[in-house]
Amino acid sequence: MKKITLCWLVVFAGMINSIQAQYVYDFKHTADVFYNSRDYYSAAQYYNKALGTFKIKPEQVLPYTVGGAPPSGKLKDYQQVVARLAESYRLFYDYGNAETWYSQLVGFNNPAFPQARYWYAVCLRFNGKYQQALDEFNKFKQSYTAADELSVRTPLEIACCEFALSEANKQPRFTIVKTAGNVNEGGANYAPVILDANTLLFTSSRSENPPLPTTVKQPAPKKQPKKGTPYVNDLYTASGSDNTFDNSQKLKIPATKGLDQGVSAITPDGNSLYITRWSVKDGVKQSAIYFSSRQNGVWSEPKILGDNVNVAGYNSMQPYITADGKYLLFSSNRPGGMGKNDLWYCIMTNGTPGGARNMGTAINTKDEEQAPFYDAEKNLLVFSTDGRVGLGGLDFFQSEGDFGTWSTPVNMGKPLNSPKDDIYYTALDNTHPFAAGFISSDRESICCLEVFNINRIRKIASGLIVDCDTHQPLQGATVTLLDTVRRKTIRKMTLDATGRYTFEVDPQRYYKIVAEKDNYFTKAIYFNTDSLVRIDSMDNPTLCLKHYEIEKPIVLNNIYYDFGKATLRPESKIVLDTVVDMLNDNPKLTIEMSAHTDSVGSVKFNDKLSQERAQSCVDYLISRGVSPERLIAKGYGKSKPIAPNSLPNHKDNPEGRQMNRRTEFKVLKRQVQVKVEDDGNSSQ
């Protein structure tokens, strides 16, 4: 929960800036006191004042051009103050001002500050200046020789900048707007949870009685003053609809003095609440997950969960309970993890969490994984991490899985993710978890997380399925939408009397539509939604499905061979390619490919010729990737005419003989039987 405990300091800006310089005192020393006590906001104010006491020539400031040893005297002290000022702004998450001072610090070319360029690049990246950040990270990588956390992190930062640049022109999948009303008033506001259709539960560090700025006329203290801050995190509710929520008020749940509380999860019945409670002492945070129940509308005193969830000396936080109540997910740095905070889960038994299990290396990295959300119906996990290639800071990623295996997490892209921290996803409606919801982000703030509403950009792909022979809509056919990149079934529907399907799709994705019905050949089309960048819907070409009966031959027209031979002509291969497509769309079917002749010639000659022609067709299908086990070649010679070879007056019938010189295929009954027959034929 970084950035939360420092937010209240902004309100005290008037207190710091109103100190009158009626006395001569050491601004740098005062700044150092604040800096060492981790009050970076106050430190920055006094380092700024300290800079005003130096008499430095403009050409000595940026860039520093004097070669040789580092400067001494006042210039050296000036550079040290600039370094501390840049650090103070960065540690207070004011990346705009931090960028300015790191830029000057890098310009000094002073080997006393070897990490300055790295942090300059980080600030550029946080400020969305990806190309400049990429250039600086590459320079840092080339010049930095130490083997430490920064050198290990630099390749990831470079990859993040390259990823952000590649994402710049992609069509967004969501719209995002800051939540209106009084949810985002005062302090940090984050971790939204939907209580019901009209109530939003969230965490806030706002003060109900903020102090008024005062004027301090005595010298600044040598030690940081005790801060009796009224800015304590607690749970609040707000009422409203869409993206406007007002009437914010504290949730009536017992609080404990000295502990912040918030970042909660509520069970599906609305009567059990899991909350995070924490304290910060000397900059070190201690957090644990608690449980509270509601009876007769009153929340009980939160009780800390046992060591299945909380381990003494370690942090557990950010609980999430799945909609089916089967799993409790949370973030923790407890032993057994991959790095900093990992994602863990417990199987719930009668409302009691079992032993915690780490989600493994498929999800967790050596860096931060936080704020899990899980859709049990779609088996989709959403969480935030800064340990993977993203846009910067904590980014939203999604992974498919069932707590046994997880797919490789995928960055959810802009605008859900920004150069800063994006965390705490929650769905507006569990029946459509990724259609709309809320997130928390500090993208529009220097110090603090705020609540934003997100809505999925709706794009439509539709089409018509008909019978190839009747051209009538094929009621009862099943149409499936698949994502061909993620190899995932998105949705399946059964057609009504209109024969029309409609799917909601994402822009810039690759899809496959599969249409199927009993005793019809399945057919598929592939399409991408690039055109949906400009429009909201697309109508796919009409698909017709061909009816078939088991063991009933289907004539393939325009299959030609060289005269008296089995050599396929080029135009025949075009027709056979349609059979290849059919077999690819119907991977469970096995067919017999047969050839027939007219009555001219002997039985032996025609049997041999027809068998060779059928085998030529099968060989071509195999050359196109069809498994030999799915194919049987059968020559019937002149034994199965479908038209008279001669007229009633015994004269030749050229039209009839032409019809009899045909190639057919038929679907066989069982694949097992076909394999036996195929083995027999293969020995001939």
Secondary structure, 3 states (H helix, E strand, C coil): CCCCCCHHHHHHHHHHHCCCCCCCCCHHHHHHHHHHCCCHHHHHHHHHHHHCCCCCCHHHCCCCCCCCCCCCCHHHHHHHHHHHHHHHHHHCCCHHHHHHHHHHHHHCCCCCCCCHHHHHHHHHHHCCCHHHHHHHHHHHHHHCCCCCHHHHHHHHHHHHHHHHHHHCCCCCCEEEEECEECCCCCCCEEEEEEEECCEEEEEECCCCCCCCCCCCCCCCCCCCCCCCCCCCCEEEEEEEECCEEEEEEECCCCCCCCCEEEEEEECCCCCEEEEEEEEEECCEEEEEEEEEEEECCEECCCEECCCCCCCCCCCEEEEEECCCCCEEEEEECCCCCCCCCEEEEEEEECCEECCCEECCCCCCCCCCEEEEEEECCCCEEEEEECCCCCCCCCEEEEEEECCCCECCCEECCCCCCCCCCEEEEEECCCCCCCCEEEEEECCCCCCCCEEEEEEECCEEEEEEEEECCCCCECCCCEEEEEECCCCEEEEEEECCCCCEEEEEECCCCEEEEEEECCCECCEEEEEECHHHHCCCEEECCCEEECECCCCCCEEECCCCECCCCCCECHHHHHHHHHHHHHHHHCCCCCEEEEEECCCCCCHHHHHHHHHHHHHHHHHHHHHCCCCHHHEEEEEEECCCCCCCCECCCCCECHHHHHHHCCEEEEECCCHHHHHHHHHHHHCC
